[in-house]
């Protein structure tokens, strides 16, 4: 018998294995909106509450609270004195696929930056603000991008009443003898708590009873959201423990020409405001309750007007009044301003 041989004959050729290159992994999908969180700085945890000193509901005196506020500003200058008293100020950054970037910090629930592309596609910041937390903590900060509360604007003689009881309350006097933008330590000077849900950042703050003299505890929410179509949405909510007054707002200062265009370009903005009337103010800038017709005044923006041509006609050198928007049919949305 012949010796056993390999099954393959000597003339057989080993088939070559094909080393095919692996397919590259699919490129990661760019999210419509990306949300990033990081730290913006540190500040003291101490919050001035202005608790009531009497059973009648009158808050801490303006003099004492002003002193406390000055102490708080001093502490801001050296926040590392005690690590146990340090609070982190967080910054949230949204980036959209359409090249819009929005930044909000927890201190004052403040919008610090809105960058959008110009006509040439070059992004630029279109709101006024500061680069550092230390600058936001300074008294010279004119509420840049801050959330204002409990009550935005003036309260005459720092006194208020609550219906239906009609009970009177004395608030802190931080603007002459008037109450302004929530007092010495308003919502703009608080480091809000925060958390993320989807593309929304929800900031919360509890304003204790008789803080700055206000009755009732207020649980406030400021909800920020940026959508893929470059829309910034701000929603304010609050719940109170008893009848009180609440008027929360946010104060971004816009220069639509962008930072790099300089301050003078702000006067070249063209405004249109759908308002037939405005609220008259007294010498202190307080609303009198009278509504005046805008026709023939520097407040008439019913047709597009360049700000530079209107400012010289304003007695106080700037606009600080309320425009009364002309309402359309009740069921329809009303054009307000452009």
Secondary structure, 3 states (H helix, E strand, C coil): CCCCCCCCCCCCCCCCCCCCCCCCCCCCCCCCEEEEEEEEEEEECCCCCCCCCCCCCCCCCHHHHHHHHHHHHHHHHCHHHCHHHEEEEEEEEEEECCCCEEEEECECCEEEEEEEECCCCCEEECECCCCCHHHHHCCCCCCCCEEECCECCEEHHHEEEECCCCEEEECCCCECCEEECCCCCCHHHCECEEEEECCEEEEEEEECCCHHHCCCCEEEEEEEEEECCCEEEEEEEEEECCCCCCECEEECCECCCCHHHCHHHHHHCEECECEEEEEEECCCCCEEEEEEECCCCCCCCCCCEEHHHHHCCCCCCCCCCCEEECCCCCCCCCCCEC
